[in-house]
Amino acid sequence: MTNANLHVDLLDINADGHLLQPDGRATVPHESVPQYLEQHLRLREETTDIFLYVHGWRTSADAATKNAHKLFTLVDSLMAQQPHAYARIRDFQPQYVCVRWPSADKWLPLDYETIRDRTESMSHDGHVPRILGSVLGYFNDHREPPETNPDVLAGAYGQYLHCIGHSFGSRFLLHAILQATARLAAGGPDTLAWNWEDSAYPWTLDSLTLFQAALPADSFSQPPYSEILTHNVLNAPVVMTYSPSDTALGFYHERSERQVALGYLGATAPAQHIERLAINDIQTPYELPKHKRLLNVDASQLFVKGNRLLGGAHSDFYRPEAAHLLLSLAQAAR
């Protein structure tokens, strides 16, 4: 069920990584991107939390919109149902954004390798990291950053920025974080809730959640993704769900990458940065470790539904438990 009154801002990117006009055809010129974001995103003064969602494999534009509404309706509903569980999030006023991109090439799921290559091309040779980095930068420029003095850490004042990736969308977000990091000038961090703030960066991303990430399981042990473990704008752990019922990341990924994906069995390296958690039911609070950069969230007992030929449980995360994880991370950022 979705909330018909829930608003989600939409941003469309073509196969070359260019931002598209609302008509879905004309591209936004590079020099006009800041003005476009100003016109189409418009951060509200009352917003407490900004959620940016990038969908994954085999998702049409219409399906991406519906899925974003589904996920964010779950977030809204769970906060309304049990605000006491997220007490540090005061007067919750979210703003939701969905980034859509061409993630399917064939009717049957025989295009995994094609879309993987497209994702790599859009990330390395295209403009996706710059566009998403611009979106993150826009929100930071316009938000009231979280205050950092000890008296307000528990009070959670300011506007918090959260990123959510699904499947190949996870790759886009990681590349965007790295590019945004590389482009930032010197300054100071905005939040001290986690332990990885660095004075080189004038703002931080407050949480990153990757649902069923389409990445090799050892991605964080080698470039470019190993750079996520160095100082950058992400002032939070990388939180990643996994389930062996996800045949897209088991069978299809293994066939093209010669190993299963991170979203199938979790990140495998580097071991010293990894901690495993079980996905919690909505009544159970999370105890999130403060000193691990990579958090594998075991959803093997929950993410189980889906046609095995079409990817299994690859998209079986639109559940209250996923919303509970997102809200718990938003609370942990405060």
N, C-alpha and C positions, 0 to 999 in steps of 0.2 A: 504494500500500500504506500502511496506517495501523497504528500501534502500539496494540493493544487495551488495553495497560496505561497509556497516556498519559492523564493527567487534564486536562480543560479545564473551568474554571468557566464557567457560563452565566448571562448576564443578559438578560432579555427586556424590550423596550420596546414599548408599543402605538402605534397610529397617532396618538395625541394626545401622544406623548412621555412617557407615564407608565411608571415601572418596574412590572413585573408580579411577582406572587407566583409560586412554582414551578408552580402549577396553570395558569398562562397566562391566567387570567381576571381575578381580583381585582387591583386596583392597590395599590401600596404607598403609604400616606399620606405626604405630604411630610415630616412630622415624624418618620416612622419610617425614612426612607431610611438614615441613618447606622447604626442598629441592624441593619437588613437587610443592609447591606454587611458589617458586622462578623460577622454570622452565616454569610453565604454565601461570603465571599471568604477570610477568615482567612489573611493573609500568613504564610508559614512562615519561621521564623528562619533556616533554611539557604538560602533562596532568594537567588540572585545576580542574576537578571534577571526582570523582570515584563514579559510581552508582552500587550498589550490589542489585540484584533482586532475591527474592525467591518466586517461584510460589505457587499456591494453589491447592485446591481439584480437582480431576479428570482431571489431565493434564498429558498427555504422555510426554516423553522426546522430541519427535519431536515437539509437540504442544508447549511445554515450550520454545523451541528455537525460533519457529515462533512468539510466543507472546512477547518474549523479544525483538526480532527484531522490531516487530510492535510498542511496547511502546517506544523504544529508537529512532526509526525513527521519531516518533511524536515529541520527545524532540529535536532532531537535526533540524527537519523541522521548528518547531516553533521558535527556537533560530535564525535560518537563516531568518525567515519571519519578526520577530520583535525584533531585538537585543536591540533596544532602551528601550524595556519594562524591560530588565534585565541589565541595564547599569553598575551595579557594578560587573557583571561577565565579566571580561576582557579577550578577546582572548580565548573564550570558546573552550576547547579541552577535551572532555569527554573520559573516559574509562569505558566500560560497562562489567559487569559480571552477569551471570545467574547461579543460583544454582538449579539443578534438583534433584528430589527425587521421589520415588514411591508413588503417591498420589491417585491411583485408585485401587479398588479390584474387582469390578464387572462392567459388561457392563452398567446396569441401575444404577441410583443414589440411590441404596439401601445400599451403603457402607459408609454412612456418619459417623455412629458410629464407624465402623471398622477403618476408616482413622483417626478419632479423637483419638481413642485409640492408633493407631500407632504413631501419632504425639506426644502424651504424652509420650509414651515409648521411642521414639527416642530422645525426649528432656530430659527426666529425667534419663532413664537408658542407653540410647545410647550415641553416641559421637557427635551428631549434634552441641550442644552449643560449645563444644571444637573446632570442625572443623571450624565453622563460626567465633568463637572468634579468631582462628588462622588466618583466612583470613583477618579479620579486623586488627589484630595485624601486619600481613605482610604488608598491605598497609600503616599502620601508620609508621612502621619501615623504609619504603622506600620512603615515601612521604616527600615533603617539607612542614612542617606544616604551617598553616596560622599564620601570625605574629599578635601580640596582642597589639602593642603600639598604642596609639590613632591616630597617624598620618597616619597609614595604614589601619585602620578599614574600611574606605570607599573605599580604594584602592583594597581590596580583594586580597592581595598577598598570595600565597601558594596553596596547593592542598587540596581540600575539599572532605570529605567522607560522602556519603549518602546511606541509606538503604531503600529498598522498599519491602514490603511484601504484598502478596495477600492471603486472606483466611487463611488456616492453616499455610502458610509460615510466617504469622505474628507471630505465636507462636514461631517458630524457632528463629526468629530475637530477640524477647524479651528475650528468654532464653540465646541467645548468648551474648547479652548486659550485662545481669546479671552475666554470667560466666566470661566474659572479665573483668568486674568490680572487681569481687572477686579475680582475679589473678594478678591484676596490682600492681606494687610497687609504693611507694610515688614519687611525682613529681609535675609538674605544668600544668595547662590547656593550650590548644593551641589556643583557640579562645574565644573572649569575646562578640560575637554578641548576645548571649542570656544571661540569668541571672542565670544559674544554674551551671556554671563552679565551680569546686572544686579542691583545691590544692592537694587532695589525688591522683589525677589521671593525669598521664603524657601525655595523649592525649584525644581527644574527638571525638565523632561521631556527625557530623554537621547537619544531619536531619534524621528523621525517618517518613516514610509515609506508612500507612497501608490501602490498598484498600480492602474494604469489609472483615474485619477481622473476622475470625471464632473463636471468643472468647465470653464467657458469657458477657452480657452487664455490669455486676458489677465486672468484673475481677480485675480492678485496686483498688478495695477496700479491697482485701484480698491477702495473699501470694499465689504464688510467685510474681505475677505481681504488687502488691502494692509497691514492692521494686523499681520499675521504678520511683516512685515519690520521692525516697530518693536520696542522692548523688550517682551519677554513671557516666559512661563515656558519656552518652547521654547528650549533651549540647544543647538541643533543645526540643520543645514540641513533644508529640506523636500526629501526625496528622492522623485522621481516617475518611475515607468516610463511608457513610451509605445510604441505600435506601430500603424502604419497598417493592420494587419490586423484591428484592433478596429472592426468595423462599428457596434457600439452607439455608440461615441464618434465615429465618422465620420458615417455616414448618419443614424442616429436623433437624435444630438445636434445635428447641423447643421440638421436639419429643424425642431427645436424652438427652437434658440438662435441660428440664423443664422450660426453658425460652428462649426468642429470643436472637439472637447474637448481639454483638456490631455493626457489619456491617449492621444490619437490622434497628435499631433505634438509634444507637450511644451509647457511653459510658454513664452509668447512675450514677456512683458513683466512687469516692467521689465528691459530687457536688461542693465543694469549689475549685476544680482544673479544672473544666470543662467550656469551652466556645464553643458556637455554631456559625458556619459560614456557609454561603451558598457557594456552589461551584461557582466560577466566570467564566464568559465567557472569552475568551482569550484577549479581549480588556480591561478588568477591572482589575486593580491591586488589590492585597490583602492588607488589613490592618490587620496584624497579631498581636494579643495581646502579650505583652512581659511577662506577669505575670501569665499565665495559662499553666499548664503542659499538659492538655488533650484538644485537639481541635477536636470537632465533625464537620465534613464537610458534610453538607446536600446536597446529590446528588439525592434526591428523584425525582426531575423534569428532571434529565438527564440520570441516570442509570436506564433504564426502559425496555430494550429489552432483550428477551430471553425466551425460552420455559419454562413454569412454572414447568412442570414435571422434567425437567433437571436442575433446579436451578434458573430459572428466570434470573434476571439481575446480577447474581453473578459475571459474567466476562465481564460486559458491561462498563468497565472503560478504554478501549483502545481508547481514544478520545483526541482531542487536549486540552480539558479542563483539563484532567489529567496531560498532559505534562506541561501545564501552572502552575498547582499547584506545580509540582516538581521543575520547574525553579524558581518559586517565592520563594520556600523554600531555594533553593540554593543561591539565591540572599540575602535572609534574614540572612543567615549564615555569611555574609560578613560585 
